[in-house]
């Protein structure tokens, strides 16, 4: 009997090591950060046979830890984890792994994560994500699936090896993301910079009339403003994508946010003869989030709708309760979006074909909006048909009753 059990354990061990080798190849072939993080936590949960796993990354500039991805832990993305008074903070500062057998009795346990979700943490295994001698984050496995079972030395070894592999893959993805973003912004800034240089030369020519000089100066000012907007939005998106933009976690009245956003865009809508309506009852439950960022997300969607609509069209903001969340929609009666363009709408700098000369903007608004929504633990979706208008919808977690 003992020999049979030993053979079974040895077989399981070999399978786990083979899985680690397979994961190493897979992780290092992925340069897209968000899918990579999801793959890491799913693999960690599988290897340690736990109820949930999470990954937190360290922002070197602010010194803060942010939840970036988790399994079975809803609503945690972008929560800031303090360096003092948290298991993850202890791991970052010491560079060592830790096993917490009873989280409730450990003074390092950070309770806000449980308060933000429906999860109950009993035990934790946390390992550092270390690359080139630096800790860039923490990988945590929570609660063995066999209730009451302790974490074993084998669990520690497996998660440590996975953490080392994950750290290299995450660092590569972050570097690729940074260089990719820089290449894109340089490409986008090239056109307005070319115009500024050309018109700066024309304005100095002796044969240019005063009227022409005024026109050239206006063009230079407009293109400089365009560069400023691209830069501002680019920095905003970079902070959101890297987790450096910390989101507040406060109760927010969505009706107030919606009416404020509509008040901002109403002059623009009136000038284009486009009607704007808000149907978000004040009686809806509060959402947990960052009021300023949600205002920004709604502004982006409203501005987009107004830019693409024709005179006589209308835009409507609505919200309704769904299971455990609110669904917020911005619907317009505009020209709609071709079906082939729908999968690309949230890509950076993407513009619907045929709209380049008619609609201005940086092409970053929808990317920023999606990052804000996903940072709140929500999802973005879009429905559209040519000639039938477009509806953008996002979900937000509601405030939990005490």
C-alpha positions as CSV (number, residue, x, y, z in Angstrom):
1,X,0.0,0.0,0.0
2,X,2.8,2.4,1.0
3,X,4.6,1.6,-2.3
4,X,1.5,2.3,-4.3
5,X,1.0,5.6,-2.6
6,X,4.6,6.6,-3.2
7,X,4.3,5.8,-6.9
8,X,1.2,7.9,-7.1
9,X,2.9,10.8,-5.4
10,X,6.0,10.4,-7.7
11,X,3.7,10.4,-10.7
12,X,1.9,13.5,-9.6
13,X,5.3,15.2,-9.0
14,X,6.5,14.4,-12.5
15,X,3.3,15.7,-14.0
16,X,3.7,19.0,-12.0
17,X,7.2,19.5,-13.2
18,X,6.2,18.8,-16.8
19,X,3.5,21.3,-16.3
20,X,6.0,23.9,-15.1
21,X,8.2,23.4,-18.2
22,X,5.1,23.8,-20.4
23,X,4.1,26.9,-18.5
24,X,7.6,28.4,-18.8
25,X,7.4,28.1,-22.6
26,X,3.9,29.5,-22.7
27,X,4.6,32.5,-20.4
28,X,7.7,33.6,-22.3
29,X,5.9,33.5,-25.6
30,X,3.3,36.1,-24.4
31,X,4.1,39.8,-24.6
32,X,0.6,41.1,-23.9
33,X,0.5,42.0,-20.2
34,X,-3.2,41.4,-19.3
35,X,-3.5,37.9,-20.8
36,X,-0.1,37.0,-19.3
37,X,-1.2,38.0,-15.8
38,X,-4.4,35.9,-16.2
39,X,-2.4,32.9,-17.4
40,X,-0.1,33.2,-14.3
41,X,-2.9,33.2,-11.7
42,X,-4.8,30.4,-13.4
43,X,-1.6,28.3,-13.5
44,X,-0.8,29.2,-9.8
45,X,-4.2,28.1,-8.7
46,X,-3.9,24.8,-10.6
47,X,-0.4,23.9,-9.3
48,X,-1.2,24.7,-5.7
49,X,-4.7,23.3,-5.7
50,X,-6.1,26.4,-4.0
51,X,-9.4,28.2,-4.1
52,X,-8.0,31.5,-5.5
53,X,-4.8,33.2,-6.6
54,X,-3.8,36.8,-7.2
55,X,-0.9,38.8,-8.5
56,X,0.2,42.2,-7.4
57,X,2.7,44.4,-9.1
58,X,4.9,47.1,-7.5
59,X,4.9,50.6,-8.9
60,X,8.5,51.8,-8.5
61,X,7.5,55.4,-8.8
62,X,4.9,55.5,-6.0
63,X,6.2,52.5,-4.1
64,X,2.6,51.1,-4.0
65,X,1.4,47.5,-4.7
66,X,-1.6,47.1,-6.9
67,X,-3.9,44.1,-7.4
68,X,-3.6,43.4,-11.1
69,X,-5.2,40.0,-11.7
70,X,-7.0,37.3,-9.6
71,X,-9.0,34.2,-9.9
72,X,-12.3,34.0,-7.9
73,X,-11.7,37.4,-6.3
74,X,-14.1,39.8,-8.1
75,X,-13.7,43.6,-7.9
76,X,-10.1,43.7,-6.8
77,X,-8.3,45.1,-9.8
78,X,-6.2,48.2,-9.0
79,X,-6.8,48.1,-5.3
80,X,-3.8,49.6,-3.6
81,X,-2.2,47.2,-1.1
82,X,-0.2,49.0,1.7
83,X,3.4,48.0,2.2
84,X,2.8,48.2,6.0
85,X,0.1,45.9,7.4
86,X,-0.1,43.4,4.5
87,X,1.4,40.0,3.7
88,X,2.3,41.1,0.2
89,X,4.1,44.2,1.6
90,X,6.1,42.0,3.9
91,X,7.1,39.8,1.0
92,X,8.3,42.8,-1.1
93,X,10.3,44.3,1.8
94,X,12.0,41.0,2.8
95,X,12.2,39.3,-0.6
96,X,11.1,36.1,1.1
97,X,8.2,33.8,0.7
98,X,5.7,33.4,3.6
99,X,3.1,30.8,4.6
100,X,0.3,32.2,6.7
101,X,-1.6,29.3,8.3
102,X,-4.4,31.5,9.9
103,X,-4.8,34.8,8.1
104,X,-7.2,36.2,10.7
105,X,-4.7,35.8,13.5
106,X,-1.8,37.4,11.5
107,X,-1.3,41.2,12.0
108,X,0.1,41.4,8.4
109,X,-3.2,40.3,6.9
110,X,-4.9,43.1,4.8
111,X,-8.6,42.7,5.3
112,X,-9.8,45.2,2.7
113,X,-9.4,42.6,-0.1
114,X,-12.0,40.4,1.6
115,X,-14.2,43.3,2.3
116,X,-14.2,44.3,-1.4
117,X,-15.1,40.8,-2.5
118,X,-17.3,37.9,-1.2
119,X,-14.2,35.8,-0.5
120,X,-13.0,34.7,2.9
121,X,-9.3,34.2,3.3
122,X,-8.2,31.5,5.7
123,X,-4.6,30.8,4.7
124,X,-2.0,32.3,2.3
125,X,1.1,31.3,0.5
126,X,2.9,34.3,-1.0
127,X,6.1,34.4,-3.0
128,X,8.1,37.3,-4.5
129,X,8.3,38.0,-8.2
130,X,11.9,38.7,-8.5
131,X,14.0,39.6,-11.6
132,X,17.6,40.8,-11.8
133,X,17.7,41.0,-8.0
134,X,14.6,43.3,-7.8
135,X,11.2,42.4,-6.4
136,X,8.6,43.6,-9.0
137,X,5.5,42.0,-7.4
138,X,3.9,39.2,-5.3
139,X,2.1,36.0,-6.3
140,X,-0.3,34.7,-3.7
141,X,-2.2,31.4,-3.4
142,X,-5.2,31.4,-1.0
143,X,-6.9,28.6,0.8
144,X,-6.2,25.0,-0.1
145,X,-9.1,23.3,-1.9
146,X,-9.1,20.6,0.8
147,X,-10.6,22.7,3.6
148,X,-8.2,22.9,6.5
149,X,-5.2,21.4,4.7
150,X,-1.9,23.2,5.2
151,X,0.4,24.5,2.5
152,X,3.2,22.0,2.0
153,X,6.9,22.4,1.1
154,X,6.0,21.2,-2.4
155,X,3.4,24.0,-2.7
156,X,6.1,26.5,-1.7
157,X,8.6,25.1,-4.2
158,X,6.1,25.0,-7.1
159,X,4.8,28.5,-6.5
160,X,8.4,29.8,-6.1
161,X,9.5,28.3,-9.4
162,X,6.4,29.6,-11.2
163,X,7.0,33.1,-9.6
164,X,10.5,33.2,-10.9
165,X,9.3,32.3,-14.4
166,X,6.4,34.7,-14.2
167,X,8.7,37.6,-13.1
168,X,10.8,37.4,-16.2
169,X,7.7,37.1,-18.4
170,X,6.0,40.1,-16.7
171,X,9.1,42.3,-17.0
172,X,9.5,41.5,-20.7
173,X,5.8,42.3,-21.3
174,X,6.2,45.6,-19.4
175,X,9.2,46.6,-21.4
176,X,7.5,45.6,-24.7
177,X,4.4,47.5,-23.7
178,X,6.5,50.6,-23.0
179,X,8.4,50.5,-26.2
180,X,5.2,49.7,-28.2
181,X,3.5,52.7,-26.7
182,X,6.4,55.0,-27.4
183,X,6.6,53.8,-31.0
184,X,2.8,54.5,-31.4
185,X,2.9,58.0,-30.0
186,X,6.0,59.0,-32.1
187,X,4.1,57.8,-35.1
188,X,1.0,59.8,-34.2
189,X,2.9,62.9,-33.4
190,X,4.8,62.9,-36.7
191,X,1.9,64.3,-38.8
192,X,1.1,67.4,-36.6
193,X,4.9,68.1,-36.1
194,X,5.4,68.0,-39.9
195,X,2.6,70.5,-40.3
196,X,4.0,72.8,-37.6
197,X,7.5,72.8,-39.2
198,X,6.0,73.4,-42.7
199,X,3.8,76.3,-41.6
200,X,6.5,77.8,-39.4
201,X,8.6,78.1,-42.5
202,X,5.8,79.5,-44.6
203,X,4.9,82.2,-42.1
204,X,8.4,83.6,-42.3
205,X,8.4,84.1,-46.1
206,X,8.3,87.7,-47.2
207,X,5.7,87.0,-49.9
208,X,3.2,85.8,-47.3
209,X,0.3,88.2,-46.7
210,X,-0.9,89.3,-43.3
211,X,-4.1,87.2,-43.8
212,X,-2.0,84.1,-44.7
213,X,0.2,84.6,-41.7
214,X,-2.8,84.6,-39.5
215,X,-4.1,81.4,-41.1
216,X,-0.7,79.8,-40.7
217,X,-0.5,80.8,-37.1
218,X,-3.9,79.3,-36.5
219,X,-2.9,76.0,-38.0
220,X,0.3,75.9,-35.9
221,X,-1.7,76.6,-32.8
222,X,-4.2,73.9,-33.7
223,X,-1.6,71.2,-34.4
224,X,0.4,72.1,-31.2
225,X,-2.9,71.6,-29.3
226,X,-3.3,68.3,-31.0
227,X,0.2,67.2,-29.9
228,X,-0.6,68.3,-26.3
229,X,-3.8,66.3,-26.3
230,X,-2.1,63.2,-27.7
231,X,0.7,63.5,-25.0
232,X,-1.8,63.9,-22.2
233,X,-4.0,61.0,-23.3
234,X,-0.9,58.8,-23.9
235,X,0.4,59.4,-20.4
236,X,-3.0,58.8,-18.9
237,X,-3.3,55.5,-20.8
238,X,0.2,54.4,-19.8
239,X,-0.5,55.0,-16.1
240,X,-3.8,53.0,-16.4
241,X,-2.3,50.1,-18.3
242,X,0.7,49.8,-15.9
243,X,-1.4,50.1,-12.8
244,X,0.3,53.3,-11.7
245,X,-3.0,55.2,-11.8
246,X,-4.5,54.4,-8.4
247,X,-8.4,54.3,-8.4
248,X,-10.4,55.5,-5.4
249,X,-12.8,53.0,-3.9
250,X,-15.6,55.2,-2.6
251,X,-19.4,55.0,-2.9
252,X,-20.4,56.9,-6.0
253,X,-23.8,58.1,-7.1
254,X,-23.9,57.3,-10.8
255,X,-26.8,59.7,-11.4
256,X,-24.8,62.6,-10.3
257,X,-21.8,61.6,-12.4
258,X,-23.9,61.1,-15.5
259,X,-25.6,64.5,-15.2
260,X,-22.3,66.3,-14.6
261,X,-20.8,64.6,-17.7
262,X,-23.8,65.6,-19.9
263,X,-23.6,69.2,-18.7
264,X,-20.0,69.3,-19.9
265,X,-20.8,68.1,-23.4
266,X,-24.2,69.8,-23.8
267,X,-22.8,73.0,-25.5
268,X,-21.0,70.8,-28.0
269,X,-24.1,68.8,-28.7
270,X,-26.3,71.9,-29.0
271,X,-23.9,73.5,-31.5
272,X,-24.3,70.4,-33.6
273,X,-28.0,70.1,-33.1
274,X,-27.8,66.8,-31.3
275,X,-30.1,66.0,-28.4
276,X,-28.7,64.5,-25.2
277,X,-30.9,62.8,-22.6
278,X,-30.0,61.3,-19.2
279,X,-32.2,58.5,-17.7
280,X,-30.2,57.5,-14.6
281,X,-32.4,57.4,-11.5
282,X,-30.9,58.7,-8.3
283,X,-32.5,55.7,-6.5
284,X,-30.1,53.3,-8.1
285,X,-27.6,51.7,-5.6
286,X,-24.2,53.4,-5.3
287,X,-21.2,51.9,-7.1
288,X,-17.8,51.4,-5.6
289,X,-15.2,53.4,-7.5
290,X,-13.5,56.6,-8.5
291,X,-16.0,59.3,-9.3
292,X,-13.4,61.4,-11.3
293,X,-12.4,58.5,-13.4
294,X,-16.0,57.4,-14.1
295,X,-16.8,60.9,-15.1
296,X,-13.9,60.7,-17.5
297,X,-15.1,57.4,-18.9
298,X,-18.6,58.8,-19.5
299,X,-17.2,62.0,-21.0
300,X,-15.2,59.9,-23.5
301,X,-18.3,57.9,-24.6
302,X,-20.5,61.0,-24.8
303,X,-17.9,63.0,-26.8
304,X,-17.4,60.1,-29.2
305,X,-21.2,59.7,-29.8
306,X,-21.6,63.5,-30.4
307,X,-18.6,63.6,-32.8
308,X,-20.0,60.7,-35.0
309,X,-23.6,61.8,-34.9
310,X,-25.3,64.0,-37.6
311,X,-27.5,67.0,-36.9
312,X,-30.9,65.7,-35.7
313,X,-29.5,62.6,-34.1
314,X,-29.8,62.0,-30.3
315,X,-27.7,60.5,-27.5
316,X,-29.1,58.9,-24.4
317,X,-27.4,57.8,-21.1
318,X,-29.2,55.1,-19.2
319,X,-28.4,52.7,-16.3
320,X,-30.0,49.7,-14.8
321,X,-29.4,47.0,-12.2
322,X,-28.0,43.7,-13.2
323,X,-26.8,40.9,-11.0
324,X,-24.3,42.3,-8.5
325,X,-23.6,45.3,-10.8
326,X,-25.0,48.3,-12.6
327,X,-25.0,48.5,-16.4
328,X,-24.4,52.0,-17.8
329,X,-25.2,52.6,-21.5
330,X,-24.5,55.5,-23.9
331,X,-26.7,55.0,-27.0
332,X,-26.8,57.2,-30.1
333,X,-28.9,57.2,-33.2
334,X,-25.9,58.0,-35.4
335,X,-24.6,56.2,-38.5
336,X,-23.5,53.1,-36.7
337,X,-20.2,51.2,-37.0
338,X,-19.3,48.7,-39.7
339,X,-19.2,45.1,-38.4
340,X,-15.6,44.6,-39.4
341,X,-14.5,47.6,-37.3
342,X,-16.2,46.5,-34.0
343,X,-13.3,44.2,-32.9
344,X,-10.8,47.0,-33.2
345,X,-12.7,49.9,-31.5
346,X,-10.7,49.6,-28.2
347,X,-7.3,49.5,-29.9
348,X,-5.0,52.4,-29.3
349,X,-5.2,55.1,-32.0
350,X,-7.8,53.2,-34.0
351,X,-10.3,55.2,-36.0
352,X,-13.3,53.8,-38.0
353,X,-12.4,53.8,-41.7
354,X,-13.8,56.7,-43.6
355,X,-14.0,59.0,-40.5
356,X,-10.5,60.3,-40.5
357,X,-11.2,63.6,-42.3
358,X,-14.6,64.1,-40.6
359,X,-13.9,63.3,-36.9
360,X,-11.0,64.7,-34.9
361,X,-9.4,63.1,-31.8
362,X,-6.4,61.2,-30.6
363,X,-7.9,57.7,-31.0
364,X,-7.1,56.9,-27.4
365,X,-10.5,57.7,-25.7
366,X,-12.0,54.3,-25.9
367,X,-8.8,52.6,-24.8
368,X,-8.7,54.8,-21.8
369,X,-12.4,54.2,-21.0
370,X,-11.9,50.4,-21.2
371,X,-8.9,50.6,-18.8
372,X,-11.0,52.7,-16.3
373,X,-13.9,50.3,-16.5
374,X,-11.7,47.1,-16.1
375,X,-9.9,48.8,-13.3
376,X,-13.2,49.0,-11.5
377,X,-13.8,45.3,-12.0
378,X,-16.3,45.9,-14.8
379,X,-16.5,45.0,-18.5
380,X,-17.1,47.0,-21.7
381,X,-19.2,45.9,-24.6
382,X,-20.5,47.5,-27.8
383,X,-23.5,46.9,-30.1
384,X,-23.9,48.6,-33.4
385,X,-25.2,48.2,-36.9
386,X,-24.7,50.6,-39.8
387,X,-27.6,53.0,-40.1
388,X,-29.0,52.0,-36.7
389,X,-26.8,53.7,-34.2
390,X,-24.3,52.5,-31.6
391,X,-24.6,51.5,-27.9
392,X,-21.6,51.3,-25.6
393,X,-22.3,49.6,-22.3
394,X,-20.1,49.1,-19.2
395,X,-20.7,47.4,-15.9
396,X,-19.7,48.5,-12.4
397,X,-19.9,46.6,-9.1
398,X,-22.5,48.0,-6.7
399,X,-21.9,49.0,-3.1
400,X,-22.3,46.0,-0.7
401,X,-24.9,46.4,2.0
402,X,-23.4,46.5,5.5
